[in-house]
Amino acid sequence: AVGFAPAWVVGYVHARAGRLDEAREVLRAVQARAATTHVPPVAIAFLFAAVGDHPQALDWLERAHREHGPWMELLAVYPPADPLRAEPRFRALLKALRLPELS
C-alpha cells in the first residue's frame, strides 16, 4: 500500500521501477478520473513522460500552462520532467514560463 500518495505518484514510481504495465494502468485510471473531476494536467503529463510517451506528456504540459496549473513554476528542476528536457517543445515551454534551461 502506498497510503495517501496521489495516484500519479504511484504510477510514476511503478514506471521508474520498470513496471510499465502497472504505470499505464494507473495512467488510464487517472485519465478516467480526469473526465469527471479536476486532475492537474501536469500530473497526467508526468505520468506520460514516465511511460515514455513524450508527445502526450508535452500536450498535457502545454495544457497545464494554458490553464495556469499548479507546479509549472517547478518545471525547470522537478525530476519527473527529466525525460522531456531534450525535447524542443519542452525548452519552448520553459522559455514561455521564463524558466531557465538546466543541463
C-alpha positions as CSV (number, residue, x, y, z in Angstrom):
1,A,0.0,0.0,0.0
2,V,1.2,3.5,-0.8
3,G,-1.0,5.3,1.7
4,F,-2.1,8.8,0.7
5,A,0.3,9.3,-2.2
6,P,-1.5,10.9,-5.2
7,A,-2.3,8.3,-7.9
8,W,0.1,9.9,-10.4
9,V,3.0,9.4,-7.9
10,V,2.1,5.7,-7.6
11,G,2.2,5.4,-11.4
12,Y,5.4,7.4,-11.6
13,V,7.0,5.0,-9.0
14,H,5.8,2.0,-11.0
15,A,7.3,3.4,-14.2
16,R,10.7,4.3,-12.5
17,A,10.8,0.7,-11.2
18,G,10.3,-0.7,-14.7
19,R,6.7,-1.8,-14.1
20,L,5.3,-0.1,-17.2
21,D,2.2,-2.2,-17.4
22,E,1.2,-1.1,-13.8
23,A,2.2,2.5,-14.6
24,R,0.0,2.5,-17.7
25,E,-2.9,1.1,-15.7
26,V,-2.6,3.9,-13.2
27,L,-2.4,6.4,-16.1
28,R,-5.6,5.0,-17.6
29,A,-7.3,5.4,-14.1
30,V,-6.0,8.9,-13.7
31,Q,-7.3,9.9,-17.2
32,A,-10.7,8.3,-16.4
33,R,-10.9,10.3,-13.2
34,A,-9.9,13.5,-15.1
35,A,-13.1,13.0,-17.2
36,T,-15.3,13.6,-14.1
37,T,-13.2,15.6,-11.7
38,H,-10.2,18.0,-11.9
39,V,-6.9,16.4,-12.1
40,P,-3.9,18.7,-12.6
41,P,-2.8,18.4,-16.2
42,V,0.8,18.4,-15.1
43,A,0.2,15.2,-13.1
44,I,-1.0,13.4,-16.2
45,A,1.9,14.9,-18.2
46,F,4.4,13.4,-15.7
47,L,2.8,10.0,-16.0
48,F,3.0,10.1,-19.8
49,A,6.7,11.2,-19.5
50,A,7.4,8.3,-17.1
51,V,6.0,5.7,-19.5
52,G,7.9,7.2,-22.4
53,D,5.1,9.0,-24.3
54,H,6.8,12.4,-24.7
55,P,4.3,13.9,-27.3
56,Q,1.3,13.2,-24.9
57,A,3.3,14.5,-21.9
58,L,4.1,17.7,-23.8
59,D,0.5,18.1,-24.9
60,W,-0.6,17.9,-21.2
61,L,2.2,20.3,-20.1
62,E,1.1,22.8,-22.7
63,R,-2.5,22.4,-21.4
64,A,-1.3,23.0,-17.8
65,H,0.5,26.2,-19.0
66,R,-2.7,27.4,-20.7
67,E,-4.7,26.7,-17.6
68,H,-2.1,28.3,-15.3
69,G,-1.9,25.0,-13.5
70,P,0.0,24.2,-10.3
71,W,3.6,23.1,-10.3
72,M,4.6,24.8,-13.5
73,E,7.0,27.1,-11.7
74,L,9.0,24.0,-10.7
75,L,9.2,22.6,-14.2
76,A,12.9,23.6,-14.7
77,V,14.0,21.5,-11.7
78,Y,11.3,18.9,-11.0
79,P,12.7,15.3,-11.6
80,P,9.5,13.9,-13.2
81,A,10.2,16.3,-16.1
82,D,13.7,15.0,-16.7
83,P,12.7,12.7,-19.6
84,L,11.4,15.7,-21.5
85,R,14.4,18.1,-21.1
86,A,15.9,17.4,-24.6
87,E,12.5,18.0,-26.4
88,P,12.3,21.3,-28.3
89,R,8.7,21.7,-27.1
90,F,9.8,21.4,-23.5
91,R,12.5,24.0,-24.0
92,A,10.0,26.3,-25.6
93,L,7.6,25.8,-22.7
94,L,10.4,26.7,-20.2
95,K,11.0,29.9,-22.3
96,A,7.3,30.8,-22.3
97,L,7.3,30.3,-18.5
98,R,10.5,32.4,-18.2
99,L,12.3,29.5,-16.5
100,P,15.9,28.6,-17.1
101,E,17.0,25.6,-19.1
102,L,19.2,23.4,-16.8
103,S,21.6,21.0,-18.4
